[in-house]
Amino acid sequence: MTEIKSRVDTLYACDPSSYIDKIREYHRQNFEQVGSGLRHLEGQLRKTIASSAYQNIQDDVLTFTRLYSMLLSVWCEARLHVLIYEDSVFTERERSIIYNENSLEQRWLTALAIAVKKNGNIPFEDDANEDSLGIIVFTIYGRIKAWISGHLAPVIRNRNKVAHGQWLNPFQNMQNMWINSTSFTICPQSVQDFRKDSILLTNEKIKLLNIICGAINSIAIGSENKKYNVQSFDDINRLVNKQIDKIEHIDYLAFVKRTQKSYRAQFDKPISNFTR
């Protein structure tokens, strides 16, 4: 391991730009593969939901549903790597600040903060406020922070529950050392999230997070060339609100009935007589 690290350090010292380009490409490939995995898993989940009309395979539906929602959080992390390594956007020092945060949510928030402050031409150590950023950019900054906390953070939180085997009974995070069995207490918010969890919810969340990530990406790129168009944020805000409304009005049972009806129709068709 030490030998590999030494070789990497040597390559980086000789030509840091080329090495960074290589890492950028690795992250891009990973992100594309995760996206492909999401599409494949969605297809499998759809088939499982459809065929559950004929078979008692609700456990399979639950399994694929949990994995599908967990993979969305994996997508969020892969997408962050792509953002951080966007060409000519963040410096190595700025990447260090982001990557040394303790949680994925905080890394997203820090990447946003750095991008916004660069857009306002203020040092990262300074406060981002109406005076330093201007009221419009500061308002946009606050809105995107709320999106991250309100929509991206729950996806990350529930990924951790699923990854730790808490598929039916999710627990509160244990902030301190385990003392006794009272350290395990059910997390009401995650229970509620799991009850709503479905292929439709994850699909609509994918669309929502795509919009939010795109908004952060636009500010990050704009922070480099100082051409971020604040007026375009109105369109982004409308898209986010529309997507949130769709999420709040999902009718999963109606979807299941339609999917199973279509599946049954494939097998209930009469077979035509063969004639010469």
N, C-alpha and C positions, 0 to 999 in steps of 0.2 A: 504494500500500500504506500509506504514511504517512497519507494522507487518511482511509482506511478506519479505521485504528487510532485516529486522532484522534476520529472520529465515535463509535466504540465507547466510548472513554474518556469522552466527553461524556455519552453515554446512561447509562453506569454511574454517573457522578458525580451525575447528576440523580435517579436512582431505582435504586439498586443491587439492591433486592429484586426489582423487576420484571425487571431484566436477568438476574438469577440464575434466576428462574422460566423465562425464555425459554431459557436455556442448558440447564436441567434438561429441558425438553420436547424440545429438539434431541437430547439424549443418549438420552432414552426412545425417540424415533422411530428413531434409529440402531440401538438395541438390538433393537427389534422387527423392523426390516428385516433385520438379520443373522440373527435367528432364522428368519425366513421363508426367507432364502437357504439356511440349513442344511437346512430341510425339503425345499426344491426339489432341492438337490444330492443329498440322500439318495435321493430318488425316482429321480433319473437314474442314480445308482450302482447301485441295486437292479436297474433295467432292464438296465443294461450287464452286470452279473454274470449275470443270468438269460439274456440273449441270447448270452452267450459260449459257451453249450452248442452253438450252431449256427455261431458265427463265431469266428475266431481274432482276438479283440480284447482280448487281455490287456494291451496297452499302454493301451487306453482304461480298463480297470479300474484300472490303476496311477495313471493321470492323475487320475481322479475320487477315488480313495482319498486321494492326497496332498492334493488340493484340499479334500476334506472335513475331513481332520484339521487342515489349516491354518486353515480357516474356524472351527474350534472355538476356536483361539487368538484369532482376531479376536473371537469371542463373549466370551471371557474379558476382553478389554480393554474391549469395549462394556459388559459387565456391571459392571466396576469403575467406569466413569464414572457409571452409574446409582446405584451405592452411594454414591459420593462426593457426588453431588448429591441424595441422599435428603433429603426435606424436613425442615429443622430438625435435622439430625444433625451435619454438620460445618460449622465456620466457614470463612470465607475464608482465615484464617491456617492452619488445619489442612489445607485443600485445597492451599495453597501448599507445605506440608511434604511432602504426598503426591506432588504432581505434579513436585516438584523432585528426586525420586529418579531414579536413572539407568536402572532396568529395571522392566519390568512386574511381575515377581515381587516386587521390593522395594517397589513401590507398594502391592501387595496386603498385604504384611507390615506396612507402615507404617500403612495404613488400619486394619488389625486392632489394631495396637499403640495407636493413638490411641483407638479405640473402647473397648478394654479399660481403658485408663487413665482415660478419662472415666467408665466404669462404676465404677471404684474411687475416683473423685474425687481422682486424683493428677495433678500436672502432667506434661506429656509428657516433660519433661527428666529426670524421676525414673525410677529403675529399677522395672521391673515384677517383683516377687518375691512370695514367699509372705506376707511381712509386710505389704506394701503392698496386695496384692490379696485376700489370703486364699487358703488352700490350694486351695479348690474352683475359684475363678475362675482362679487361676494354672495349675492343672492343665488346665483347659479351654483356656486361652490356648496352652499348650504343645502340646496335641493339635492344635489348628487350625493352628498354625504348621507342625507336621509334615505335615499334610495339604497345605498350600500348597506346601511344598518337595518333597513326595513325589509329588503328583499334578497340581498345577497347573503347577509349574515345568517338568516335562518337555514338556508341551504347548506351552508358550511357547518352549522351547529348540528343539524340532523344527520349529516354525513358522518360526523364523529360518533353519533349514537349507533348508527347502522354498522359502522366499521367495528364497533366494540360489542356487536352481537345483541344490541338492545332493540330487537325488531318489533316486539309487542309491548314491552314494558320499559320505556326509556327512563333513565335516572337523571337526577340533577348532577351537574358536574361537581366532583369532589375537589374543592379548592385546597384543602389541607390533606394531611396524611390520613389514611383510613384508621379509624379508632375502634369502632365496632359496627354491628349490623345497622345501627341507626344512621350510619354514613350513607346508606342507600335509601334515597327517597325518590319517589316518582316525580318526573318533571311534567307538570300539567300542560305547559305550552307545547312540548314535543308530542305528548299524547294527542293533543288537538291537531297538530300538524300531521301526524301519522294517520289519523282518521280521515283527513282530507286527501291524503296522498293518493295519486292516481296517475295513469298515463297522460290524461288530459292536463292535469295540473302541471306535471313536469314539462310537457310540450309547451304550454303557455309561459312557463317560467323561463324556458330556454329562449323564447322570443323576447321576453322582457329583459333578461340579463344581457342578451345581445345588444339591445338598444342602449342599456346603461353603460356597458363596456365600450360601445361605440362612442358615447358621449365623452367618456373619460379619455379615450384615444384621441378624439378630436382636440380636446384641450391640451393634451400632451404634445401633439404635433404642432398645435398653434403656439405653444409656449416656446417652441424652437424658432419658428419663423415669424412670430408676432402677427399672424394673420387670422387668429381665431375670430370667427364671426359670431358675435353674441346673439345676433338676430336669429340665427339658425337654431338656437336653443329652443325657441318657441315651438318649432316643429317637433323637436325631440321630446319636449315636455308633453305635447299633445299625444304623441305616440305612446309614451309611458302611461299616461292617464287612461288611454284607450285600452292598453294591454292589462292594466290593473283591473279595470272594469270587467274585462273578459274573464280574468281569473276569479273574480268575486261571483260570477254568474255561471260557473261551470255546472253542467248537469251530467254527472258521471253515469248515473243509472240509465238515463235516456241513451247515452252513448253505448253502454253495454247492450241494451236491448236492440239497438240498430245493428251493432256489430254481430251479435249472435243470430239475429234474424237473417242477415245477409249470409252468414255461414251456413245456417240450416237450409237456406234456399238452394245452395249448391248440391245438397244431398237429397232434397225432396223432389227434385225435378224428375218426372217420369222418363224412363229410358225408351227412346223411339224404337219401334220394331224394325229389324233389319230386313230390307227387301232387296231382291235381286233386280 
